[in-house]
Amino acid sequence: MAFFIEKMTADEIREGLKQTKTVIVPVGVVEQHGFHLPLSTDIINATAPIEFTKDRLNAFVAPCVNYSYSGGELSGTINVSAHVFALYVAEICQELANMGFKNFVIIQGHGGSENRSALKDALGVMLQRNEKMRDATVCEFCSDEFSKTAEDYILNRYLPEHDFHAGVVETSMILYWKGDLVHMENMELDAEPIVRGMRTDPDWYEKNE
């Protein structure tokens, strides 16, 4: 079963570490997902699979890191510099290592090339400089990599355009996890340039400033 850190006491953490030294760190972002999906879409995609499989896990689960770099421009998006985000996650992992954790699984509900690159660098430095991390195992991946179908859509194997953002994959996922938060009646609004651009190319905003 999963051990959710925010629900535990200090003594329970110590006892749990006798059973497992693996910790999952979910990461999301507060970000626009068109006009039909909630701003918490990437937070849900990082945390809902863990909740769904909690009875089959033998791992601790850290509280979700809700802020990272999006690049989105619609109202509600909260951008944090990719390097600030990466250092923040690395420091969280360092503190977890100081507690005695050895295996780190970072699940990103929002990937983003900037986030992944910065996080890889920050974790690399941490692994080199923190003695307690020398024998640690760190795994980082995006939530859409759970599913071969999702990956195929994103890699443009089913649609004439990529399905990066607020498209078929993310809409389907949120309909499954939190269907009450999806506003399908607003789908027609998602033809606006910003939304269409973000769905076609994840780095669209950098090319159209």
Backbone torsions as a table, in degrees:
resi	resn	phi	psi	omega
1	MET	NA	158.8	-179.6
2	ALA	-84.4	144.6	174.6
3	PHE	-108.0	109.8	-178.7
4	PHE	-87.5	111.4	-170.7
5	ILE	-56.5	-40.0	-175.1
6	GLU	-68.7	-13.2	-180.0
7	LYS	-101.1	2.6	-172.6
8	MET	-107.6	160.7	171.8
9	THR	-96.1	169.3	179.9
10	ALA	-59.6	-41.4	-179.7
11	ASP	-65.7	-36.9	178.6
12	GLU	-67.3	-33.2	175.6
13	ILE	-61.9	-46.3	-179.6
14	ARG	-60.8	-43.0	179.9
15	GLU	-67.5	-40.0	179.8
16	GLY	-63.7	-33.5	179.6
17	LEU	-66.0	-16.5	175.1
18	LYS	-74.9	-19.6	-178.8
19	GLN	-96.9	-36.8	-178.4
20	THR	-154.6	147.1	176.4
21	LYS	-118.1	25.1	177.5
22	THR	-102.2	135.4	178.0
23	VAL	-132.0	136.2	176.7
24	ILE	-100.6	130.3	177.6
25	VAL	-116.3	100.5	177.8
26	PRO	-79.0	142.9	-177.5
27	VAL	-132.3	132.6	177.6
28	GLY	-131.7	-156.7	176.4
29	VAL	-161.2	149.5	172.6
30	VAL	-91.6	106.5	-167.4
31	GLU	-149.0	144.7	173.4
32	GLN	-59.0	137.7	171.9
33	HIS	-132.0	66.3	-176.8
34	GLY	67.2	-152.7	-179.2
35	PHE	-109.8	0.4	-176.5
36	HIS	-114.0	-13.3	-179.7
37	LEU	-111.1	152.2	-177.8
38	PRO	-72.4	157.6	177.8
39	LEU	-63.6	-19.9	-179.1
40	SER	-90.7	14.1	-176.3
41	THR	-51.2	-48.7	-176.5
42	ASP	-74.7	-24.6	173.6
43	ILE	-69.5	-44.0	178.5
44	ILE	-62.5	-42.5	-178.5
45	ASN	-66.3	-23.0	177.9
46	ALA	-86.2	-31.3	-172.2
47	THR	-102.4	-32.6	-175.8
48	ALA	-62.5	-42.2	178.2
49	PRO	-60.9	-33.8	178.5
50	ILE	-66.7	-46.0	178.9
51	GLU	-61.1	-38.9	-177.9
52	PHE	-65.9	-32.6	-175.2
53	THR	-108.9	13.1	-171.1
54	LYS	-57.8	-32.5	-178.4
55	ASP	-74.9	-12.7	-179.3
56	ARG	-106.7	1.7	-177.8
57	LEU	-96.4	149.2	169.9
58	ASN	-124.2	73.4	-173.8
59	ALA	-159.9	155.6	169.4
60	PHE	-81.2	154.9	175.4
61	VAL	-126.8	117.7	177.7
62	ALA	-77.8	156.1	173.8
63	PRO	-57.5	144.9	-177.3
64	CYS	-66.1	138.9	170.5
65	VAL	-85.9	109.4	-169.2
66	ASN	-88.7	-6.5	-175.8
67	TYR	-123.6	136.0	173.5
68	SER	-156.4	-161.7	-177.5
69	TYR	-97.0	128.2	-179.6
70	SER	-106.8	-56.5	-172.7
71	GLY	89.4	-7.4	178.1
72	GLY	-67.1	161.4	-174.0
73	GLU	-124.1	-9.6	-179.1
74	LEU	-74.7	159.3	-177.9
75	SER	-55.7	140.3	177.4
76	GLY	102.0	-20.4	-178.8
77	THR	-71.9	133.0	177.4
78	ILE	-119.0	106.0	-178.6
79	ASN	-90.9	134.2	170.7
80	VAL	-120.4	135.7	-179.8
81	SER	-47.8	136.4	-178.5
82	ALA	-57.7	-36.7	-178.5
83	HIS	-74.5	-35.8	174.8
84	VAL	-63.7	-44.8	177.4
85	PHE	-57.9	-46.9	-176.3
86	ALA	-64.2	-42.9	178.6
87	LEU	-65.2	-36.2	179.3
88	TYR	-63.3	-47.8	179.6
89	VAL	-65.3	-40.6	179.3
90	ALA	-62.2	-39.4	179.2
91	GLU	-69.3	-35.7	174.9
92	ILE	-60.4	-46.5	179.4
93	CYS	-62.9	-37.0	179.2
94	GLN	-63.9	-42.0	178.2
95	GLU	-65.9	-38.2	177.1
96	LEU	-64.8	-37.1	176.8
97	ALA	-64.3	-38.1	179.1
98	ASN	-64.1	-26.6	177.9
99	MET	-76.4	-23.3	-179.4
100	GLY	125.0	3.7	178.1
101	PHE	-74.2	145.7	-177.3
102	LYS	-121.2	-25.0	-176.9
103	ASN	-119.7	126.2	-174.9
104	PHE	-121.6	124.2	178.2
105	VAL	-117.6	111.9	-178.7
106	ILE	-103.3	115.6	-179.4
107	ILE	-105.9	115.6	-179.9
108	GLN	-97.5	115.3	174.1
109	GLY	-69.8	-31.3	173.0
110	HIS	-117.6	118.8	179.4
111	GLY	-79.6	-89.0	-178.5
112	GLY	79.6	126.5	-176.9
113	SER	-60.9	-35.2	-179.8
114	GLU	-66.1	-46.9	-179.1
115	ASN	-61.4	-46.4	-174.4
116	ARG	-67.5	-40.4	179.6
117	SER	-65.6	-46.8	-178.9
118	ALA	-65.4	-39.8	-179.2
119	LEU	-66.7	-39.9	178.0
120	LYS	-59.4	-43.6	179.9
121	ASP	-65.4	-46.2	-177.1
122	ALA	-64.7	-41.6	178.7
123	LEU	-67.8	-35.5	178.0
124	GLY	-61.4	-44.3	178.4
125	VAL	-64.1	-42.8	-179.6
126	MET	-61.3	-43.0	-179.4
127	LEU	-63.4	-32.6	-179.0
128	GLN	-78.0	-37.0	-168.9
129	ARG	-97.7	-22.5	-178.8
130	ASN	-95.9	113.9	-176.5
131	GLU	-58.3	-34.1	-178.7
132	LYS	-72.7	-11.6	179.5
133	MET	-100.7	0.0	-173.9
134	ARG	-61.4	-34.8	-179.3
135	ASP	-108.5	21.4	-179.2
136	ALA	-82.9	157.6	173.2
137	THR	-115.4	126.1	-178.7
138	VAL	-122.3	127.2	178.5
139	CYS	-125.3	127.5	178.8
140	GLU	-125.9	132.1	175.8
141	PHE	-156.6	166.4	179.9
142	CYS	-93.9	150.7	-175.8
143	SER	-61.9	-29.6	-179.4
144	ASP	-70.2	-14.2	177.8
145	GLU	-77.4	-4.1	171.6
146	PHE	-66.1	-27.1	-168.7
147	SER	-122.7	125.9	175.4
148	LYS	-64.4	-37.8	179.4
149	THR	-62.6	-46.4	178.8
150	ALA	-60.7	-43.1	-179.9
151	GLU	-62.4	-39.4	179.4
152	ASP	-63.6	-41.3	177.6
153	TYR	-63.4	-46.0	-177.1
154	ILE	-65.0	-33.1	-179.6
155	LEU	-86.7	10.9	171.8
156	ASN	72.0	37.6	-179.5
157	ARG	-96.0	-13.7	-177.7
158	TYR	-119.7	-23.6	-173.0
159	LEU	-121.1	158.1	177.6
160	PRO	-68.3	-18.6	175.6
161	GLU	-124.5	162.0	175.2
162	HIS	-66.0	160.1	-177.1
163	ASP	-116.0	48.7	-172.2
164	PHE	-67.4	-43.5	-161.0
165	HIS	-138.9	119.9	175.0
166	ALA	57.7	27.9	-179.6
167	GLY	-99.9	-146.8	-176.0
168	VAL	-60.2	-46.8	-175.1
169	VAL	-64.8	-55.4	-176.5
170	GLU	-66.1	-37.0	177.6
171	THR	-63.5	-43.4	179.4
172	SER	-63.1	-41.1	-178.7
173	MET	-64.4	-44.8	-178.6
174	ILE	-72.7	-32.2	173.4
175	LEU	-59.7	-35.8	-180.0
176	TYR	-75.9	-48.8	-175.8
177	TRP	-74.6	-47.3	-172.0
178	LYS	-143.3	63.6	-173.6
179	GLY	-58.1	-26.5	-178.8
180	ASP	-69.5	-13.2	-179.4
181	LEU	-94.9	-3.2	-177.5
182	VAL	-93.7	130.6	-180.0
183	HIS	-110.3	81.3	-177.3
184	MET	-62.5	-23.5	179.9
185	GLU	-66.7	-13.6	-179.7
186	ASN	-98.6	7.0	-176.3
187	MET	-57.4	-35.3	-177.4
188	GLU	-65.2	-22.0	178.7
189	LEU	-73.6	-15.9	-175.2
190	ASP	-80.7	14.9	174.4
191	ALA	-92.1	-0.8	-179.5
192	GLU	-61.7	151.9	-173.6
193	PRO	-53.9	-43.4	-176.6
194	ILE	-64.5	-47.0	-178.0
195	VAL	-66.4	-44.0	179.8
196	ARG	-63.5	-40.7	179.7
197	GLY	-63.9	-43.7	-179.8
198	MET	-65.7	-29.2	180.0
199	ARG	-78.2	-27.7	-177.5
200	THR	-83.4	-37.5	-175.6
201	ASP	-145.7	119.3	-176.2
202	PRO	-63.1	-21.8	179.0
203	ASP	-105.7	22.7	-177.4
204	TRP	-56.7	-40.7	-175.9
205	TYR	-62.2	-30.5	179.8
206	GLU	-72.3	-25.5	-175.3
207	LYS	-95.2	-4.7	-173.5
208	ASN	-131.1	36.6	178.9
209	GLU	-80.0	NA	NA
